[in-house]
Amino acid sequence: MAGPPPLPGARRDPAQPVVKNAVFIIGALSTIGPMAIDMYLPAFPAIAKALATEVGMVQLSMVSFFAALVIGQLIYGPVSDAIGRKRPIYAGLVLFVIASIGCALAESVEMLIALRFVQGIGACAGMVLARAIVRDIHTGREAVRLISLTLLVLSVSPMLAPLGGSLLTQFVSWRGIFLVIAASGAVCLWLMWRQLPETRPPERRTRGGVRAALGAYRVLMRDRRFLGTAFMCGCGQGIMVSYLTGSSFVFIEVFGVSPVGYSVIFAVNACALVGSAQMNATLVGRFGLPRLIRAATLAVCLSTVTLAALVLPGHASLVMFWGITMVLFAALGVLNPISAVLALESHGARAGAASSMLGGIQFSLATVAGAAVSLFFDGSARPLVIAFVICGIGAAVLAHVTLRRPASAQA
């Protein structure tokens, strides 16, 4: 099936409402989920001690969150195509706040894992529908610019959340962290109610209700370009979730970094991710989308293979490990936004379903990668690095297969 052209020019549908402060609003929606992921990372050892369990079991609370993202994303998109974007966002944020309070009150690791699942179901409303809203109001280069700028707003979470979590643990228990997460969800709910217009008006909603909206998945399953780019995103997300699941142990326990030092390392890597993303619109205009995706996947692949070559024999130092992960995250900052734009580009009529399937594929691969890091935990960095290299090679192979046709054949 023919895919979209490499990069149409910036377009905005004049029938759509103008979304004031679009970057801030979409960034806020996108940030809720990552904040729930990042902020409690430095508290893993404290949670394990308080709940009388192992760190590996606490890591499963991260895996359950991502499993919820897979399931929830497949629901929110088609529903929003049929009934509009705002009501699903409201429902998801309310559920997120309630589950976050429940996590703060959890008395066992099993209860925490279950409540994190519910929290993930709520969080993915904003994560799915933020992409759909971008596709509602823009396509082409402007969509690349908006998603990349949104990633800049999104950077507030990975740069400040772990550091904030570390600082909070100096004054409150890990339960207080989840109360702060609940409060952030309540603030986001208020912001959406006050600032976000409906970007899916009734005349543009899927006729036939939710059942017809779900039928959009059949169209998407026949689009090889969509599937290829979605699985590329999934490999990139797999690396990031593996990092989120295992990096705190690797840096703190293996390399002896303090929790605050880990937060600084995490923030610097987030800066590499976000900084490279801000060059995407310029780079796409200069080199073209297919060439840029190929280059990004090659950089991801080489970074992960190099890291494996150092870590598996036991030759990696802290500086080497950190330096290579910075390069890796810079490459992901290019790959993830532009591959998402390409996946959604030709599916404006079913943007919610396309965003859902994109997210479902991303987080399915990410959940498998994160679960593998937890289940094969052996007290070293090897499980994390092995997950990295499998995802890195997978992204490079997918880029070669998906984009091998000349640009003229992709129109």
C-alpha positions in Angstrom: 0.0 0.0 0.0 1.4 3.4 -1.0 2.4 5.6 1.9 2.4 9.3 2.2 4.9 11.6 0.6 8.1 12.1 2.5 7.1 15.4 4.0 4.2 17.6 2.9 4.4 21.2 3.7 2.9 22.7 6.8 -0.9 22.7 6.7 -3.7 23.7 9.1 -7.3 22.9 8.5 -9.2 26.2 8.5 -12.3 24.4 9.8 -10.6 23.5 13.0 -10.6 25.8 16.0 -7.3 27.6 16.8 -5.8 26.0 19.9 -4.2 28.8 21.9 -1.1 27.7 23.8 -1.2 24.4 21.9 2.3 23.4 22.8 1.7 23.9 26.5 -1.7 22.2 26.5 -0.6 19.2 24.5 2.6 19.0 26.5 0.7 19.0 29.7 -1.5 16.1 28.5 1.6 14.2 27.4 3.5 14.8 30.6 1.0 13.3 33.1 2.0 9.7 32.2 5.8 10.3 32.2 5.6 12.1 35.5 3.9 9.1 37.0 6.8 7.0 35.6 9.7 9.2 36.5 9.0 10.8 39.8 9.0 7.6 41.9 12.1 6.0 40.3 14.5 7.2 43.0 12.2 5.8 45.7 12.4 2.2 44.4 14.7 1.1 47.3 12.5 2.8 49.9 9.4 1.3 48.5 10.9 -2.2 48.5 12.0 -1.7 52.1 8.6 -0.3 53.3 6.6 -3.1 51.6 9.1 -5.8 52.6 9.8 -7.0 49.1 12.6 -7.0 46.5 13.5 -4.2 44.0 12.5 -6.6 41.2 9.0 -6.7 42.5 8.8 -2.9 42.7 10.0 -2.8 39.1 6.9 -4.8 38.1 4.8 -1.9 39.2 6.4 -0.1 36.3 5.7 -3.0 34.0 2.0 -3.1 35.1 1.8 0.7 34.3 3.0 0.1 30.7 0.8 -2.9 30.3 -2.2 -0.6 31.1 -1.0 1.8 28.5 -1.2 -0.9 25.8 -4.8 -1.8 26.7 -6.0 1.7 27.4 -4.6 3.3 24.2 -6.5 0.8 22.0 -9.8 2.1 23.6 -9.4 5.8 23.9 -8.6 6.6 20.3 -11.6 5.0 18.5 -13.9 6.2 21.2 -12.6 9.8 20.8 -13.1 9.5 17.0 -16.7 8.8 17.7 -17.6 11.1 20.6 -14.9 13.8 20.6 -11.6 14.3 22.4 -12.6 16.1 25.6 -14.8 13.6 27.3 -12.3 10.7 27.2 -9.6 13.1 28.4 -11.8 14.1 31.4 -12.6 10.5 32.2 -8.9 9.4 32.0 -7.6 12.2 34.2 -10.3 11.5 36.9 -9.3 7.9 37.0 -5.6 8.8 37.1 -6.1 11.1 40.2 -8.1 8.4 42.0 -5.6 5.7 41.3 -2.6 7.9 42.3 -4.2 8.4 45.7 -4.7 4.7 45.9 -1.0 4.1 45.2 -0.1 6.4 48.1 -2.3 4.2 50.4 -1.0 0.8 49.1 -0.1 -1.6 51.9 1.5 -4.3 49.8 3.5 -4.5 46.6 0.7 -6.5 45.0 -1.7 -3.7 45.7 0.8 -1.2 44.3 1.2 -3.2 41.1 -2.6 -3.4 40.7 -3.2 0.3 41.4 -0.4 1.3 39.0 -2.3 -0.6 36.3 -5.4 1.5 37.0 -3.3 4.6 37.1 -1.8 3.7 33.6 -5.3 3.2 32.2 -6.1 6.8 33.2 -2.8 8.3 32.1 -2.9 7.0 28.6 -5.9 9.1 27.7 -3.7 12.2 27.5 -0.9 10.4 25.9 -3.1 9.0 23.0 -5.2 12.1 22.5 -2.4 14.6 22.5 -1.1 13.0 19.3 -4.6 12.9 17.9 -5.2 16.6 18.7 -1.9 17.4 16.9 -3.2 15.5 13.8 -6.6 17.2 14.1 -5.1 20.7 13.8 -1.9 20.2 11.7 -0.1 18.0 9.2 3.3 17.9 7.6 6.2 20.0 8.8 4.1 22.0 11.2 3.1 18.7 12.9 6.8 17.8 13.1 7.5 21.2 14.7 4.6 21.0 17.1 5.4 17.4 18.3 9.1 18.4 18.7 8.2 21.5 20.7 5.8 19.4 22.7 8.7 17.2 23.5 10.4 20.3 24.9 7.5 20.8 27.2 7.6 17.1 28.0 11.2 17.5 29.0 10.0 19.1 32.3 9.0 15.7 33.5 12.1 13.6 32.9 14.4 16.5 34.0 12.6 17.5 37.1 10.5 14.5 38.2 13.3 12.2 39.3 15.1 15.1 41.0 11.8 16.2 42.6 11.2 12.7 43.7 14.7 12.6 45.3 14.2 15.8 47.0 10.7 14.8 48.2 12.1 11.7 49.8 14.2 13.9 52.0 11.0 15.4 53.6 8.2 12.9 53.0 7.9 9.1 52.4 7.4 7.6 49.0 3.7 7.8 49.6 4.0 11.6 49.4 5.4 11.3 45.9 2.2 9.6 44.7 0.1 12.4 46.4 2.1 15.0 44.4 1.4 13.0 41.2 -2.3 13.0 42.1 -2.2 16.7 42.6 -0.6 17.2 39.1 -3.3 15.2 37.5 -6.0 17.4 39.2 -4.2 20.5 37.9 -4.1 19.1 34.4 -7.8 18.3 34.6 -8.6 21.9 35.5 -6.3 23.2 32.7 -8.0 21.0 30.1 -11.4 22.2 31.2 -10.4 25.9 31.0 -8.2 26.0 28.0 -8.7 23.1 25.5 -11.4 23.4 22.8 -12.9 20.4 21.2 -10.8 19.6 18.1 -13.1 16.8 16.9 -16.4 18.6 16.2 -19.6 16.5 15.6 -19.5 16.8 11.8 -16.0 15.2 11.8 -16.8 12.3 14.1 -17.0 8.7 12.9 -20.4 7.8 11.7 -21.8 4.6 13.1 -20.5 5.2 16.6 -17.7 3.4 18.3 -18.2 0.1 16.3 -17.5 1.9 13.1 -14.5 3.7 14.7 -13.1 0.3 15.7 -13.3 -0.7 12.0 -10.6 1.8 11.3 -8.2 -0.7 12.7 -8.8 -2.9 9.6 -7.6 0.0 7.4 -4.5 0.6 9.5 -3.6 -3.1 9.5 -3.4 -3.0 5.7 -1.0 0.0 5.7 2.5 -1.4 5.6 4.1 2.0 5.9 2.0 2.7 9.1 2.9 -0.6 10.6 6.6 -0.3 9.8 6.9 3.2 11.3 4.8 2.2 14.3 7.1 -0.7 15.1 10.1 1.6 14.7 8.5 3.8 17.3 7.9 0.7 19.4 11.6 -0.2 19.3 12.6 3.3 20.4 10.0 3.2 23.2 11.3 -0.2 24.2 14.8 1.3 24.8 13.3 4.1 26.8 11.2 1.9 29.0 14.0 -0.5 29.5 16.1 2.5 30.6 13.3 3.7 33.0 12.9 0.2 34.4 16.6 -0.7 35.0 18.6 2.5 35.0 18.1 3.5 38.6 19.6 0.2 39.8 22.4 0.3 37.2 23.6 3.8 38.1 22.9 3.6 41.9 23.9 0.1 42.7 26.3 -1.0 39.9 28.1 2.3 39.4 27.6 3.7 43.0 25.9 7.0 42.0 23.7 8.7 44.7 20.0 9.1 44.2 20.5 12.8 43.5 23.4 12.1 41.2 21.2 9.6 39.3 18.5 12.3 38.9 21.1 14.6 37.4 22.3 11.9 35.0 18.7 11.3 34.1 18.1 15.0 33.5 21.2 15.3 31.2 20.1 12.4 29.1 16.6 14.0 28.9 18.3 17.2 27.7 20.0 15.2 24.9 16.7 13.7 23.9 14.8 17.0 23.9 17.7 19.1 22.4 18.0 16.9 19.3 14.2 16.9 18.9 14.2 20.6 18.5 16.3 20.3 15.3 13.8 17.9 13.6 11.8 20.4 11.5 15.0 21.9 10.1 16.7 18.6 9.5 13.7 17.1 7.8 13.5 20.1 5.5 17.2 19.7 4.6 17.6 16.0 4.3 14.1 14.6 3.8 12.2 12.3 6.1 13.4 8.9 4.9 17.1 9.8 5.0 16.7 11.3 8.5 14.9 8.2 9.8 17.5 5.9 8.4 20.3 8.0 10.0 18.6 8.0 13.3 17.9 4.3 13.4 21.6 3.7 12.4 22.8 5.9 15.3 20.4 4.0 17.7 21.7 0.7 16.5 25.4 1.6 16.6 25.0 3.1 20.1 23.3 0.0 21.5 25.8 -2.4 19.9 28.8 -0.4 21.2 27.3 -0.4 24.7 26.8 -4.1 24.6 30.4 -4.6 23.4 31.6 -2.8 26.5 29.1 -4.0 29.1 28.8 -7.7 28.4 32.6 -8.4 28.9 32.6 -6.1 31.9 34.7 -3.2 30.5 32.2 -0.3 30.8 32.9 2.5 33.2 30.4 5.0 34.5 31.7 7.7 32.1 31.5 5.3 29.1 28.0 4.0 30.0 26.7 7.5 30.5 28.3 9.0 27.4 26.9 6.3 25.1 23.4 6.5 26.6 23.5 10.3 25.9 24.2 9.6 22.2 21.5 7.0 22.2 18.9 9.4 23.6 19.9 12.1 21.2 19.2 9.7 18.3 15.9 8.7 19.9 15.0 12.4 20.1 15.1 12.5 16.3 13.6 9.1 15.6 10.5 9.0 17.8 8.8 12.3 16.8 9.3 12.1 13.1 8.4 8.4 12.8 5.2 9.1 14.7 4.3 12.0 12.3 4.9 9.8 9.3 2.7 7.0 10.8 -0.2 9.4 11.3 0.2 11.6 8.2 -2.2 9.9 5.9 -4.8 8.9 8.5 -6.4 12.2 9.5 -10.0 10.8 9.2 -9.1 8.1 11.8 -6.4 10.0 13.8 -7.7 8.7 17.1 -7.6 5.1 16.1 -4.2 5.6 14.4 -2.8 7.2 17.5 -4.2 4.3 19.6 -2.7 1.6 17.4 0.6 3.5 17.2 0.6 3.8 21.0 -0.5 0.2 21.4 2.3 -1.1 19.3 4.8 1.2 21.0 3.9 0.2 24.5 3.4 -3.5 23.7 7.1 -3.7 22.7 8.0 -1.4 25.5 6.2 -3.6 28.1 7.9 -6.7 26.8 11.3 -5.0 27.0 10.6 -3.6 30.5 9.3 -6.9 31.8 12.4 -8.7 30.4 14.7 -6.3 32.2 12.8 -7.0 35.5 12.4 -10.8 35.1 16.0 -11.4 34.0 17.4 -9.1 36.7 20.7 -10.5 37.8 22.3 -7.7 39.8 24.2 -6.3 36.8 23.7 -4.0 33.8 23.5 -6.9 31.3 19.7 -7.4 31.1 19.3 -3.7 30.4 22.0 -3.6 27.7 20.6 -6.8 26.0 17.2 -5.2 25.8 18.8 -2.1 24.3 20.7 -3.9 21.6 17.7 -6.1 20.5 15.5 -2.9 20.1 18.3 -1.0 18.4 18.9 -3.7 15.8 15.2 -4.1 15.3 14.7 -0.4 14.6 17.5 -0.4 12.0 16.1 -3.4 10.2 12.6 -2.0 10.2 13.8 1.3 8.7 15.6 -0.6 6.0 12.5 -2.7 5.1 9.9 0.1 5.4 11.7 2.9 3.6 13.6 0.9 1.0 11.4 2.1 -1.8 12.4 5.4 -3.5 10.6 8.5 -2.4 8.7 8.9 -5.6 7.0 5.5 -5.0 5.9 6.6 -1.6 3.6 9.3 -2.7 
